[in-house]
Amino acid sequence: MSDSLRLIEQPEWNALQTHHRTMALCHLRALFAKDPHRAERFTAEAAGWRLDYSKNRINADTVRLLVNLAHACGLPNAIAAMFRGDVLNVTENRPVLHVALRNRSNTPILVNGRDVMPEVRTVLQQMNAFAQAIRRGEWKGHTGQAIRNILNIGIGGSDLGPAMACEALRLYADPHLRIRFVSNVDGAHFYEQTRDLDPAETLFIVASKTFTTQETMMNAATARAWLLARLRDEAAVARHFVAVSTAEREVIRFGIRPENMFRFWDWVGGRYSLCSAIGLPLMIAIGPDRFEEMLDGFHAMDRHFAETPFEQNLPVLMGLLGIWYINFFGAQTHAVLPYSQYLARLPAYLQQADMESNGKSTDRHGRPVAWSTGPVLWGEPGTNGQHAFFQLLHQGTVLIPADFIGFAAPHPDPLAARHHPTLLANFIAQTEALAFGKTADEVRAEPTPEALVPYKTFEGNRPTNTLLADALTPRTFGALIALYEHKIFTQGVIWDIYSFDQWGVQLGKVLAGRILRELEAEPEPPLRHDSSTNALIRRLRGVRPQHS
Ligand code: F6P
């Protein structure tokens, strides 16, 4: 995009606005009736995934005009720049190279002229050796017992990715190991996650890119106290704590030995770090081979994103469809609905990936944007959501584009497999109902008393994507996460925002530090906030435990 023309001044944007006036009046019923090959026309495949985007309020012109916009906004150059290691995270002066973490080719990737691939491979080998030692019972705790419990202490990108992935790939995990996650600074989280554990068999992974995050440091200090209260020997820390971080000095200051540290690099964003050493709990759970299969899946989607024409490019198409609804139809939220209990944590993971990346209102020239950017992303697994919020999706007053994610193969357990046709029937039925609805005449013909007809009518015309893979494997899982990462990238480029910083989380952190001092200081210090904040601080100073 040229400096002089902002996004909404581009001719390609204006063309889409004009086109929207026509498409806003079209119903999916008519679009499907007109074209018997519509499903085929609007389906694309990559890395084990099939995207059917035919149930969107688009025609061939929409795709053409959206692709034109992507070109006008410089998406091809931006993709090349990311894979080349250019400094795309300008406000933090860093390249954005999560693709290097799963680069399975022999191609070097350069940061400041230096190939980062040897370091990436070295850390993967270190993780591999450690994961094997834990899985084989060779890594002993301080008292000589094998480790059975792994507790990851981290938050945000240092928690959500591995926590979501351990749940997603649970079927592949060693059932003898308990892998748990502590993130919240609410002490109840640590308490509940550890109350039934034996410290002699427990290993803590302290995961923090910066190793300064308040919640993580507090939970890590509590973990240390919990361990030492039972094992009563400082030397135990070396056998029960490892760190994943970019900050060696901070790790050593905490008391973790450098040989027990797994490194990553400042060119890996927290929310894009699952394939780095941040994935260590996952590698311990599923083993190095499965972990590598996951990296293969990520890499396959990376190559697809970098090499495929936009008209067949899954992340680009999904990104552009998001732009279509957010910027032209005024949609403000986007639902992600996995029809897989294993993917229960996917929406929470994607909330950070998407909302921390594209929840921005300043463009890349420091000016306020004059267009909507990242949506509120939310979701729950199907079929649970159907009995909760789907009412609003079907008959509410807001337009909510939704991704339906499903798998063809049933669960390997024969009893669980019996559920699969029912799960799939619901998966398919919902997108059909959302698209086509039910007319008043169809309701009347049921027959239905006239007074109830308006209530039982479904307008339809509610857009969905269907993402389908054969089975949830490490490989298809990796490809799915990469798909969403690159969708987010596509949208950030078009919105002309920096997707890889997160300044919006700073203010609250700073204020919390000040308020903590004011809550704890004796006597009460002068409070210089607004009257509401001052009153809350006064009310909560010196509160004591109330439970018996
Ligand atoms: O507060 C936001 C954030 O900076 C995220 O971007 C990051 O994933 C998380 O905190 C945790 O940071 P760290 O890994 O440095 O502890």
Boltz pocket constraint, residues with backbone or C-beta under 6 A from the ligand:
constraints:
  - pocket:
      binder: B
      contacts: [[A, 155], [A, 156], [A, 157], [A, 158], [A, 207], [A, 208], [A, 209], [A, 210], [A, 211], [A, 212], [A, 213], [A, 216], [A, 270], [A, 271], [A, 356], [A, 502], [A, 505]]
      max_distance: 6.0
